[in-house]
Amino acid sequence: MAFLRRAALLLCCLLCAGSQAAPTRSLRFEHLSVEHGLAQESVLAIVQDRDGFMWFGSQGGLSRYDGYRMTNYRNRTNAPGSLADNWVRVLHVDHAGKLWIGTDGGLDRFDPSTQSFTHFLPDEAAKRGNGNRHVRAIVGDGEQGLWLATSDGLQHFDTATGKFTTTRSARLRSTPAGACG
């Protein structure tokens, strides 16, 4: 009988303790659109920088959101410090906190002190077209470089020297279905 009283008391304590627990946190979403200042509604890339700004890459430029308002950055003809191209496909913040922007016009780095962009293009001539400027993905190499996936192959960009190294694989021969190697 004493055992049942202790078990009932323990159960009661556990139930009371559970009701005193903090409420579960819920996620809060804000919907941002062109009406809120977004450069364009088709957002292709999102990243948050070390200062807490949210960056949105779209088909119409780059937007920075500070929690209250948007600031848009776009390519302007004859303005060297503007965005290389308005089609922003990928964003990356590196280990040093620098924002890198992959556009259809090449790789850009944002300079927060001047609110401008520095453009980086591979040395390779446009003899193969401009696919080497269409940046599709950016990944840090763990040191001072970036791996870039472009429409024309894989590139390594050394952020210290500003040099590109391009890697392309030979196309694989197709083999008949069911055939080996």
Secondary structure, 3 states (H helix, E strand, C coil): CHHHHHHHHHHHHHHHHHHCCCCCCCCCCCCCCHHHCCCCCCEEEEEECCCCCEEEEECCEEEEECCCCEEEECCCCCCCCCCCCCCEEEEEECCCCCEEEEECCEEEEEECCCCEEEEECCCCCHHHCCHHHCEEEEEECCCCEEEEEECCEEEEEECCCCEEEEECCCCCCCCCCCCCC
